[in-house]
Amino acid sequence: MTVDKRLIFLSGLFVTLLITSNLMAVKLISIGGVILPAAVICYPFCFAVSDLINEYYGFRTTKKVIWFAFIFNAIVVALTALAVILPPASIYENNEAFKTIFLSAPRILGASFIAFMAGGILNSYIFDRIRKKNNVLALRSSVSTLLGVITDSLIFITLAYAVYMPFGALMLMVLWQMLAKLIIGIGLGTPLTLLTVKLLRNR
């Protein structure tokens, strides 16, 4: 059986980005007075990697990779939850901070699961539909990322932080996250997707 190293690498990268994003999302950061989840700096690249998988292996394979990513993510959350339950050593002084961070992970995972299953699948579906009508990679990558980011941001921020923030501040956070993700996802993610496709085709 032939091992497709390219698919293994892209799948591993996708899983890494998604798990890292969910752990980072526990922390809120402030940039110029704008409050955002820390995950905003790496999460948009999930869409770029899923576009690469879609480009070479199609929509069905991309959906499988997304599902596997969440299974692995759930394993990480389950193991960290077990670490929270285990009694701390008497010399360990950071148990409360550890609990604060990792007890937030299940909530973040649930919000992320619903948001990315909607935004991620929509991104892959739009990418695939545009490809059947238009062969311009930059167009389908940008449009699919745009729609995926809007859907994902609205669902994720609402589910993850609605209990902590007033409605006005929540919607402002949604808008700023959309903008940040689009700048990173389209401004950086799309050019990287184009460059990677070119390099892989040359190889």
Secondary structure, 3 states (H helix, E strand, C coil): CCCCHHHHHHHHHHHHHHHHHHHHCCCEEEECCEEEEHHHHCCHHHHHHHHHHHHHHHHHHHHHHHHHHHHHHHHHHHHHHHHHHCCCCCCCCCHHHHHHHHCCHHHHHHHHHHHHHHHHHHHHHHHHHHHHHCCCHHHHHHHHHHHHHHHHHHHHHHHHHCCCCCHHHHHHHHHHHHHHHHHHHHHHHHHHHHHHHHHHHHC
